[in-house]
């Protein structure tokens, strides 16, 4: 399983490069448009040597059409052949562990050997929506139970509840069902589990369990190095990994001209202003952002937010990514390029691949 976790750096990239897709919906566009863009980006990423392609679970956000990662991943699996596909992540407290085991067992059957199961403990939404998802007002209870939920999910994925356990006769199908009859078929393989986080809790837990760890640098940059240090200090070798493996999500947008990059990230930042102030909506156009009258507080937020978005020409973005790698020692960089236009996002991943000299191959004919 370690071979499925550790990627290979290509071209002149210092570490493997991957993609985090929020399936963003721009003003004047639809979720259908956003999902078509995701297919185009996944095929580009596959043809240019990006290692993996993850989608994240969010709810009640009009500008983020990724409420159902498993459904989106099934769609992407039908349009790609080689690139790893996964969740970045599934918010485990929102779901019954058996349901997640069944969903990702199904994905593994669709795309054998290239599915990742990344798990988080945050709701991925506001409190009211989380309560509707979980059918309870005790939201902290789900997060506090995360280690127990993780253990249960792992048991379902491995089909190895101990004798006498109440769930011992339950099988997550499709999955590696342990054969009990001559006609049974055993398959020990299942998607590797990753723990995701933006603070120290999941970093420590991932280290103690010997699992790969993905940190959300793109929205919690101040915690990146402390969390990675904690993960590495806590790491214990396991059947999955003999040494730590840490991936970080990083916001980066490359355009042909620096001025255009500034226009695009301003619009994405305005979207975050609205989200953080309880006004979620579609991603605004650069023209709308340029005409918007920011308050002093909003300008301060924009400056702080965009300080952690690596943007500019391809060479500038490459320099920023290289510097981030040197500062963090991350084993993999997962890039999220957020913009109003799907064409701008697609072009960004292409330009970053060019900047690192990632080899180009013909896109898969799958789904064409």
C-alpha positions in Angstrom: 0.0 0.0 0.0 2.9 2.4 0.6 3.6 2.3 -3.2 0.1 3.8 -3.7 0.8 6.5 -1.2 4.2 7.7 -2.2 4.2 9.5 -5.5 7.1 10.2 -8.0 8.4 13.6 -8.7 8.4 14.3 -12.4 10.2 16.9 -14.6 12.0 19.4 -12.3 9.3 19.4 -9.6 10.9 18.8 -6.2 8.1 16.5 -5.1 5.0 15.0 -6.8 2.3 17.5 -7.7 -1.4 16.8 -7.4 -4.7 18.6 -7.7 -7.4 19.5 -5.2 -10.7 20.4 -6.9 -13.4 22.3 -5.1 -15.7 22.1 -8.2 -16.2 25.8 -8.0 -19.2 27.4 -9.7 -18.7 30.9 -11.1 -21.4 33.6 -11.4 -23.3 33.0 -14.6 -22.3 29.4 -14.7 -24.0 26.2 -13.5 -23.0 23.1 -11.5 -23.1 21.2 -14.8 -20.5 23.6 -16.2 -18.3 23.1 -13.1 -18.5 19.3 -13.3 -17.5 19.5 -17.0 -14.5 21.6 -16.0 -13.6 19.0 -13.4 -13.5 16.3 -16.1 -11.4 18.5 -18.3 -8.9 19.2 -15.5 -8.7 15.6 -14.4 -7.9 14.5 -17.9 -5.3 17.3 -18.3 -3.8 16.3 -14.9 -3.6 12.7 -16.0 -1.9 13.6 -19.3 0.6 15.9 -17.7 1.8 13.7 -14.8 0.0 15.1 -11.8 0.0 12.3 -9.3 -3.6 12.4 -7.8 -6.8 14.3 -8.1 -9.0 14.8 -5.0 -12.3 16.5 -4.4 -13.5 17.9 -1.1 -16.9 17.6 0.7 -18.7 20.9 1.3 -22.3 21.6 1.9 -24.8 24.5 1.5 -22.3 26.6 -0.5 -23.7 27.6 -3.9 -20.2 28.2 -5.3 -18.8 24.8 -4.4 -20.5 21.9 -6.1 -18.7 19.1 -4.3 -21.3 17.9 -1.7 -21.0 14.3 -2.8 -17.3 13.3 -3.3 -18.1 9.6 -4.1 -20.5 10.5 -6.9 -18.0 13.0 -8.5 -15.2 10.5 -8.2 -17.2 7.8 -9.9 -17.8 10.3 -12.8 -14.1 11.1 -13.0 -13.2 7.5 -12.9 -15.2 7.0 -16.1 -13.2 9.7 -17.8 -9.7 8.8 -16.7 -7.5 5.7 -16.7 -4.3 6.2 -14.6 -4.4 9.2 -12.2 -5.2 8.4 -8.6 -8.6 9.7 -7.5 -9.7 10.4 -3.9 -11.5 12.5 -1.3 -9.8 15.5 0.2 -11.8 14.8 2.1 -14.9 12.9 3.2 -16.1 14.4 6.6 -16.5 11.2 8.5 -18.7 12.5 11.3 -21.3 13.4 8.7 -21.7 9.7 7.7 -22.1 6.2 9.0 -18.8 4.4 8.6 -20.5 1.5 6.9 -21.8 3.8 4.2 -18.4 5.2 3.5 -16.9 1.7 3.3 -19.5 0.7 0.8 -19.1 3.9 -1.3 -15.3 3.6 -1.5 -15.4 -0.1 -2.0 -17.6 0.6 -5.0 -15.1 3.2 -6.3 -12.3 0.7 -5.8 -14.2 -1.8 -7.9 -14.7 0.9 -10.6 -11.0 2.1 -10.6 -8.9 -0.7 -9.0 -5.7 0.4 -7.4 -6.2 4.1 -7.8 -8.6 5.3 -5.1 -7.7 7.2 -2.0 -9.9 7.7 1.0 -9.1 11.0 2.7 -11.0 11.7 6.0 -11.7 14.8 8.0 -13.5 15.5 11.2 -14.9 19.0 10.5 -18.5 19.3 9.2 -17.5 21.1 6.0 -20.3 23.6 6.5 -22.2 25.7 9.0 -23.7 24.4 12.2 -27.3 24.3 11.0 -26.4 22.3 7.9 -24.2 20.0 10.0 -27.1 19.3 12.3 -29.3 18.5 9.3 -26.7 16.1 8.0 -26.0 14.4 11.3 -29.6 14.5 12.6 -28.3 15.9 15.9 -27.5 19.2 17.6 -24.6 17.7 19.5 -22.0 18.5 16.8 -18.9 18.3 19.0 -19.9 14.7 19.8 -19.2 13.6 16.2 -15.8 15.2 16.1 -14.8 13.8 19.6 -15.8 10.3 18.4 -13.6 10.5 15.3 -11.0 8.0 16.5 -13.7 5.5 17.2 -15.5 6.1 13.9 -12.1 5.7 12.1 -11.5 2.4 13.8 -15.0 1.2 12.8 -14.5 2.3 9.2 -11.1 0.6 9.0 -12.7 -2.7 10.3 -15.4 -2.5 7.7 -12.9 -1.8 4.9 -10.7 -4.7 6.0 -13.7 -7.0 6.9 -12.0 -8.0 10.1 -14.2 -7.3 13.1 -13.3 -9.7 15.9 -15.4 -12.8 16.7 -18.4 -11.9 18.8 -18.5 -8.3 17.7 -22.0 -7.0 16.9 -20.9 -6.1 13.4 -18.9 -9.3 12.8 -21.4 -10.7 10.3 -21.8 -7.4 8.4 -19.8 -7.0 5.1 -19.2 -3.8 3.3 -19.9 -4.8 -0.3 -18.1 -4.4 -2.6 -15.0 -5.0 -0.4 -12.4 -7.6 0.7 -14.9 -10.0 2.1 -13.1 -12.8 4.0 -14.0 -16.1 2.3 -15.7 -18.6 4.6 -16.6 -21.1 1.8 -14.7 -22.8 -1.0 -16.4 -20.6 -3.5 -15.6 -17.4 -1.7 -13.2 -14.8 -3.3 -10.7 -13.0 -1.2 -9.3 -9.6 -2.1 -7.1 -8.0 0.5 -6.9 -4.7 -1.3 -8.8 -1.6 -0.2 -8.3 2.2 -0.6 -5.6 3.6 1.5 -6.8 5.9 4.3 -5.4 9.4 4.7 -6.1 11.7 7.6 -6.8 15.4 6.8 -6.5 18.3 9.1 -6.0 22.0 9.7 -4.7 21.8 13.3 -2.8 19.3 15.5 -5.5 16.8 16.3 -5.4 14.8 13.0 -1.7 15.3 12.7 -1.0 13.5 16.0 -3.6 10.8 15.3 -2.2 10.1 11.8 1.3 9.9 13.2 0.3 7.5 16.0 -1.5 5.3 13.5 1.3 5.4 10.9 -1.0 6.9 8.3 -0.3 9.4 5.6 -1.3 13.0 6.5 -2.7 15.8 4.4 -2.6 19.4 5.8 -4.8 22.2 4.6 -2.1 24.9 4.2 -4.4 26.7 1.7 -6.6 28.0 4.6 -4.6 27.4 7.7 -1.1 28.4 6.7 -0.1 29.6 10.2 -0.5 26.0 11.5 1.3 24.2 8.7 4.8 23.8 10.1 3.6 23.1 13.7 1.2 20.4 12.5 3.8 18.8 10.2 6.3 18.8 13.0 3.8 17.2 15.3 2.9 14.5 12.7 6.6 13.6 12.2 7.3 13.5 16.0 4.2 11.4 16.6 4.8 9.0 13.7 5.0 5.3 14.4 5.8 2.8 11.6 2.8 0.7 10.5 1.8 -1.9 8.0 0.9 1.1 5.8 4.0 3.3 6.0 7.5 2.8 7.4 8.2 6.6 7.4 6.0 9.7 7.5 4.4 11.0 4.3 2.9 14.5 4.5 1.0 16.2 1.7 -0.1 19.9 1.9 -2.8 21.6 0.0 -1.7 24.9 -1.5 -3.7 27.6 -3.3 -1.8 28.6 -6.5 -2.9 30.2 -9.7 -0.7 30.8 -12.8 -1.7 33.0 -15.7 0.2 34.2 -18.7 0.5 37.7 -17.3 1.0 38.8 -13.6 -1.7 41.4 -13.8 -4.3 38.9 -14.8 -3.4 36.6 -11.8 -4.0 39.5 -9.4 -7.4 40.1 -11.0 -8.4 36.5 -10.7 -7.3 36.0 -7.1 -9.1 39.2 -6.0 -12.4 37.7 -7.3 -11.7 34.4 -5.4 -10.8 36.3 -2.3 -14.1 38.3 -2.5 -15.9 34.9 -2.6 -14.1 34.0 0.7 -15.1 37.4 2.2 -18.7 36.6 1.5 -18.4 33.1 2.8 -16.8 34.1 6.0 -19.4 36.8 6.6 -22.4 34.4 6.1 -23.1 35.4 2.5 -22.0 32.4 0.5 -22.6 32.6 -3.2 -21.2 31.9 -6.7 -17.6 32.9 -7.4 -17.8 36.5 -8.6 -16.2 37.6 -11.9 -13.0 39.7 -11.8 -15.0 42.6 -13.1 -17.4 42.4 -10.2 -14.5 42.2 -7.7 -12.8 45.2 -9.3 -16.0 47.3 -8.9 -16.7 46.1 -5.3 -16.2 48.7 -2.5 -14.2 46.8 0.1 -14.4 48.0 3.7 -11.1 48.5 5.6 -11.7 45.2 7.4 -12.4 43.4 4.2 -9.2 44.8 2.6 -7.2 43.5 5.6 -8.8 40.1 5.2 -8.1 40.1 1.4 -4.4 41.0 2.0 -4.0 38.3 4.6 -5.8 35.7 2.5 -4.0 36.4 -0.7 -0.6 36.4 1.0 -1.0 32.6 1.1 -2.1 32.3 -2.5 0.8 31.7 -4.8 -0.1 33.6 -7.9 1.5 35.2 -10.9 3.3 34.1 -14.0 4.3 30.4 -14.3 7.9 31.1 -13.2 6.6 33.1 -10.2 4.3 30.3 -9.2 7.0 27.7 -9.6 9.3 29.8 -7.4 6.6 30.2 -4.7 5.9 26.4 -4.7 9.6 25.6 -4.5 10.0 28.0 -1.6 7.0 26.5 0.2 8.4 23.0 -0.2 11.8 24.1 1.2 10.1 25.7 4.2 7.8 22.7 5.0 9.6 19.7 3.8 6.3 18.4 2.4 6.4 15.1 0.5 3.8 16.2 -2.0 2.1 19.5 -3.0 -1.6 19.4 -3.8 -2.5 22.5 -5.8 -6.0 24.1 -5.8 -6.4 26.8 -8.4 -9.6 28.7 -7.7 -11.0 31.2 -10.2 -14.3 32.3 -11.6 -13.7 30.7 -15.0 -13.1 27.0 -15.6 -10.9 27.9 -18.5 -8.6 30.0 -16.2 -8.3 27.1 -13.8 -7.5 24.6 -16.6 -4.9 27.0 -18.0 -3.3 27.4 -14.6 -2.7 23.7 -14.2 -1.3 23.6 -17.7 1.1 26.5 -17.1 2.3 25.0 -13.8 3.0 21.7 -15.6 4.9 23.6 -18.3 6.9 25.5 -15.6 8.1 22.2 -14.1 8.6 20.5 -17.5 6.1 17.7 -16.6 6.0 15.3 -19.4 3.0 15.4 -21.7 1.1 12.4 -22.9 -2.0 11.9 -25.0 -5.2 12.2 -22.9 -7.0 9.0 -22.3 -9.7 8.3 -24.9 -11.9 7.1 -22.0 -15.2 8.9 -21.9 -14.3 11.0 -25.0 
